[in-house]
Each structure stands twice: as C-alpha cells, then as structure tokens.
Amino acid sequence: MRKALPLLLALICLPLAVSAQGFTGTSGTVDPLAIDITPQYPRPYDTIEIAPSSNVIDLAASTVSVSVNGNRLYDGSGSAPTAVTLGGAGSAADITMTVSWNGSTYSKTVTVRPTEVDIVPEAASTVPLMYPGAALPAPEGAMRLVAMADLRGANGKQVPPSSLSYTWKQDARTLEGQSGIGQDVLSIAAPNLYREDAYSVTAATADGSLVAEDSFTVAPATPKVLVYVQDPLLGTLFDSLVSGAFTLPGAEETFVAVPYFFSTTPAFAWTVNGTASETSPSITVRATGTGQGSASLSVSANGASAFEQSANAFTVNFNSSQGSSNSFFGL
C-alpha cells in the first residue's frame, strides 16, 4: 500500500486535457461553446443579438470575432452581444463565432433563418354590415384565433402551412386537443368583461429545423349601442351619429339602434319621455301641433349575459314658427 499511494495521488492530480473540439466526460462530448440568440424565433428583418455562452471558457478573458455570411462583423472581448440584422423571408444568415482563450481557439457556426407566424383574431360579435374595422370579442363570446405561418426552407420556398405542427397554449398550459399537424385554427370563448386571456402558438416543421412563434391577448370589448339617423331611401346613415341633442330637420325622423360587440343580436327597448315605446331596433318620432319643444329618448340593448348590456339616451328638439301648443310621439 505504501508503494501504491504515490501512484494513486498522481492519478488524482493529473490535469484534464482540454480540446478545442470539446470535452469528454462520463456523459459524452460536451461542447464548450454555444451561441445564444435573442429573440429565440426571429422574424424577417428583425435585429437579433448573438452572444457566446460557455460553462468552460472564461469569456471575460477571451477574444471574440463574429462573421455573418463570410463578412467579419465584430472583433472584441468578453461576452457582450453583437447585433445582426436579418433579411427577408427565405433568407439565411450563416453566423460564425470564434473565441480564443487560454491558448485555444473555439469556433461555432449556426444558420439563422427568419420565420413568421401571426395570430389573426376572428370574433363572432355584432357589427354593422360593411363595418370597416374588425369585430371585437364580446364577453364570453365565441371567437377563433387563426395562425398565418410563413416558414421557408433552404430553397427559399414556403413550407405548406398545412404540413406544419401547431402547438397552442393558454398561458403556460398546452391545449393538447387543439394542437397538432395542420391545426392552425383555435376555437375559444372570450373571458368575462375586465379579464384577459393570453394565448400563444408555435408553428414548426416536422424535423423542428424551422420554428415560429406568436402570442395574442384576448380582452373582450364593452358592448355598446349607438344611434343613427335612418333615411327611407339611403338606409342607415352611419355618418349621422346621434348623441347629446338632435334637432328635427322636418316633422319626423327615424332613428335606428345599432349594437356593437354583442355575442348575438340583443333585445331593444325604447322610451320616450320615460314611457316605454318600441321594442324594435328603430323608432320614428313625429312632432305634432305648433310651437317648439323637446323630448327625451333612450334605448337599451340587452344581450345573452349580464355583461352584455348597454344604453343610449339623447334629446330631440323640434321647432315651429306657428302657435304655442305642441306634442311629441314615438311611432
């Protein structure tokens, strides 16, 4: 034992051989150099940040050079990130990073291809025909999130969206039943009023070489009912919003209530000077007699839940140059 002890100590103190290609341990080869890319899934024309990462190399005491597509972009020291601006869809950036430390040189090359997927919301809520904007989700109303993906391989051609694998998440929870190959549409219900739900989707090729990600926050809109003038020939005049006070240009006028962002067409209830009147979307008012005066009109819209309620009130003024008696009716 006394003769074997020096040999045993020598084996314990034997220094580990360092190789620029990697380290070999009980778990296999470990790459001493990695490249961190932010964001993880860049889009076309994004400016990304790349930085060396290592559990072995003292990056603060090393020198670093970065080349993109063969062009030297950076020479310096430490682990400071380098900004790289990507090209459009189908382009590729071959990034080579070389780190020199402690007499050894380590090199790493990665190819970054920008990818893109966008979540397009489609809410099933009430808006006027030919409404120029997007329908906003009603509280607890049905809606769809559609993933529009553009992933392009080395040949620059778009990978068919139907062949991509889509992973949908609500917050951090994967929606297994609505994820999978070709599952580019997610059907959901919007949350209650004053709440938000966060959703995300990743679209990936079968081999995982191309991945894109997007996120979207679903926040329901507050349903509202607006009142417009309705012309007997031209229909609803959406450029004639009625609010505050309205002066009759003639003996009568028709007003129509238009619901926005209800899950279904609501029930309407009109009042004239506090007295219940019509229950249809429109009401026609007429001034009779002579003189001038005013009347208060209001309309309420009640949808499928307690969160889908709205009301609108305004004053109608009428004027005549004859006499002093007057009256006002909702027809």
N, C-alpha and C positions, 0 to 999 in steps of 0.2 A: 504493500500500500504506500509506503514512503517513496518508492521509486515511481509509482504511477501518478502521484499527486502533482508534480510539476507539469507533466503532460496534460493532465486534466485542466489545470489552470491555464495552460497555453491555449487549449481549445476554447475555453470560455472567453478569453481576452482577444481571440482572433478577430480582427476588424472585418466588417461586412464589405464585400466587393460591390462597388457602385458601377452601374452600367447606364449609359445614356439611353439605351433602348428600354430599360425597365428594371424592376426589382423582382427577384424570385423569392417567394416565401412559401409557407406551407399551404396557402390558398391559391398559389399560382402566380402568374406575372401581374405586377401592379404597375400601371403607367404613372410615372412620376409627374407628368404634365397634362393638364386639362385646360380647355378653353371655356370660360363662362360667357354666355351670350345673353344680353338683355335688350329687348324682351325675348322670351323663350321662343315665341312663334311670330317672327316679324312679318309685316305686310309689305306689299310693293312700295318702294320709295321711302320706307322707314329708315331712320338713322339708328343703328344699333350700337351698343357698347360691348366691346370684347375685352376680356381681361384674363391673364393667366391664373391658374389655380393649381396648388400643389400642397401635399402634405409632407413632402420630402425636401423640396428646394426652398432655400431661403430667398424668396422673391425680392425682399428689400435689399439684398446684397447682390442681386443678379442684374444682368443687362438683357434687354428685351428688344427684339425687332419684329415688326409686323409687315407682311406683304399681302396685298389683295390683287388677285389675278396677275401675279408676277410683278406688280409695282410696289416698291418699298414705300410704306405709309408712315412708319414710326420707328424711331430708334431712341431708346431711353432706358431708364432703370426703374425698378420697383414694380408694383402690381397695379399701377394706375390704368384705368380703362382707356381704350382707343375707340374713337367714333368712326364708324364706317357707314356710308350711305348706300343703300341697296338700289338696284334698278327696278324695272317694272316686272309685271307678271311674266314668268318664264325665264327670267334672268337667273344667273348664278354668280355667287361671289366665292372664289376659292381663297380662303384665308389661311396663311401660313404664319405661325408664331414660332420664333426661335428664342430660346432662353439659354444664356451662358452663365454658369455658376460653378465655382469651386473647381475650375479646370475642365468641366464637362459641358457639352452642348446638348440641349434637348430641343426637339422640333415636333411640332404638331400641325396638321393640316385638316381643316374642316371645310365643307362646302355648304353654303347657306343659300337656300332658295326661298324667296319670299312667297308666302301663301296668304290666302284671304278667304274668310267666311264671314258673312254678315247676317245677323238675325233681323228679319223683317216682321214686325207685328201686324196681325190682321185681326181687328176686333169686330165682333158681331154686335154692333150697337147702332142705335138710330141716328142717322144724319140725313139731311135733305138729299134728294136726287140731284146728281151733278155737283155734289159738295166738293170743293176743290182741295180740301185737306184730308187727312187720314182720320178715320173713325177712331176715337179713343175708347179704351175699355170701360165698360160700365162696372160698377161694384158687383162683384161675384158673377160678372157676365162671362159668357163663353168667348174664347179667342184662340188664335193659332200663332205660333212662332215658326217662321219658315227660315231655314238655313240656306243661304245662297253662297255656294262654295266655288272657289276658283283656285284649284291646285294644278300646277303644271310640272311635268317631269323633265328629265334631261333633254328630251327632244323639243321642249317648249310647247308641246300640245297639252290641252286641258284634259285632266283625268275626268272621265264621265262622272258627274255628281252622283248618279245612281249606284256607282260601284264603291263609293266611299262609305266608311263606317262612321256613324254619328253617335256621339255619347252626350246625352242631355243630362244636365244636373240642375236641381233646385237647391240653391245654397251649396252645401257640400255633399248632398245626397244624390247619388246616381239614380236616374229614372230608368230602371232596367227594362220595364215593359215597353218603353217608347224609344229605346236606343237600339242601334244595330245597323246593318248594311242597308243603305237606301232610306233610312228613317230620317229624312230631312225636314219633317213637319212634327211639331209638338203641339198637341191639343191640351189646353189648360183652362182653368177658371180663374179670373182675376180675383185678387183678395178683396176684403171689405174696404170700405172707404177709410182713408187716412192710414192705410197699411201699404207695404211694398213687399214684393217677392222678387228675389234675384235668381235669374236663370243664366246658364252658360251652355255652350255646345262646342265640342271639338270634332272636327272632320279630319279623317286620316285615311291614307291609302292602306291596302291590305298588309303591306310589309312595314308600315309605320315610318317610312322614309320621309313622307310629307305629312305635316300636321298643321292645321289652322284652328284658331280659337276665337270666339267672340262671346260677349256677355250682354245681358239686357235686363233692366229693372222694370218690372210691371207695376205701375202705380195707377189705380183707377181714377178716372176723371169724376168730377162732381156733376151729376146730371143737371141740366138746366132747360128751361122752356123759354123761348124767345117769341116775340110777337111781331108780325109783319103785316103790311097792307096787302090785301088780295084784290087784284084787278080782275073784273069779269072777263076780260079778253086775254090779258097777258099772264094771268095766274099770279102766283106769289111773287111779290116784288122784294127780292132779298136785299136790294139796296135801299129799302124803306123800312128800317128797323124802328119799331115804335117803343119809346121809353119816355118816362117823365110826363110830359104833356103833349097832346096831339090836337091840332085844330082841324075840324072837319072842313074840307075844301068845298063841300056841297051839302046836300041834305042828308046823305047817308054814306056809310063806309063799312067795308067788311074787313075784319081782322082775322088772322089765322095764327094759331099757336103751333110752333114747330119744336119738337123735342130733340135735344141733343144728348147723346151718350146714355140713353136708357137701354136696358137689355132687350126690351120689347116695347111696342107702342103703348104708351101709358094711357090711363083714363083721364079725361079732361073735365073740368068743372069751371064754368064761367059765373061770375056775379056782376050785377050792375047795381051800383049804389048799395052794396051789401046784400042784395036779393039774388037768390040762385036763379040762373038763367040756363044757357045752353050747356050740353054735355058733349058736343061735337068739337072737332078741332077749330072750327071757325064760328064767328058770330058777326052778325050785321046789326049795326046801330043806326038809328034814324032820329033826327031832331024834328019835332012837330010843333006847331004853333009859331009864335013870333017872339022876338027878343033874343037875348043871349044867356048863356049859362054853361054849366059843366057837369060832368058825371064821372064817377069813379068806376073803372073796370078792373077786374082781376081775373086771372086764370091760374088754376093749379093743375099740375100733372103728377099722377101717382103711378109708379111702376110696380115691378114684381116684388120689391122688398122695401123695407123701411128706409134703406139707403138711397132709394130711387124716388125722390120727391123734389119738386121744385115749384115755385110760384112766381108770378109776374103781375105787377099792378101798374096802372097808368091812369092819367086823367084825360078825358076828351072834352075839348071846348067847342062850343058851337055859337054862331053869331048870326043875327038877322037884324036888318035895319028897320023892321016894322014891328010896332006894338011892344008889349012888355011881358006877355004871358008866354011860357014855354014849357016843354016837357021833353023827355028823352026815353027811348025804349031800346031794349035789345031784342032783336027779332030772331 
